[in-house]
Amino acid sequence: MSDSKKEVAKQYGAAGMAWPKRMTFIIDKNGKIEKIYNKLNVNTHAEQILDDLFPKK
């Protein structure tokens, strides 16, 4: 998402000094934050999110 004024980044604690912090939030349909990913590995992050959302049985 575009947040050129850093308004949303500040609300979520993702505003950095020069650039926003790289973070991912899982938010449910009621707007509740279910999970926050603070440390990301760009090579495995998407797979990690999918595994958390849709655990293998």
N, C-alpha and C positions, 0 to 999 in steps of 0.2 A: 504494500500500500504506500501511497505517497503521503508524507507527513512533513512537508517542507518547513513548517513553523515549529516542529518538534512537540506539538501539543499532546498527541497521543503517546509518544515516546516518554514524555515526562510523567504522564499519568500511570504508565505501566512500569516505571523504573528502568526504562531502556535508553534513556538519553545519555550519551557519552560526551566527552569533552569536544571533540571535533565531529565525530560520526556516531550514529546510534549503536548501541550494543547489539550484537547478533543474538537474538532470543526468539523462541517460539512459544506461543501460548495455545493450549487446547482449551477452548471455551465451549460450554454446553449450550443447548438451545435456550436456556433461561438466562444466559449471560454470566454464569458462574465459571470462574477459572478452575479447570480440573487439573491441569498440569502445566508446569513451566519448565522449559528446557533452557538452562543458562549456559551450559557448555556444549558446543556443537562441533561435530566432526562433519564437514561438508560432504565427505565421501559416504557416510553411513546414516546421516540424519533422517532423510526421507524414509528409509527402511525402518529405522527405530520408531518413528512416529506411526507408521502403518502397523508395526508389530504391537505397539501399545494400544492403538485403536481397535485392531482386529486380531486379538491373540489367537495363535494356532492351537487347535484342540488336540 
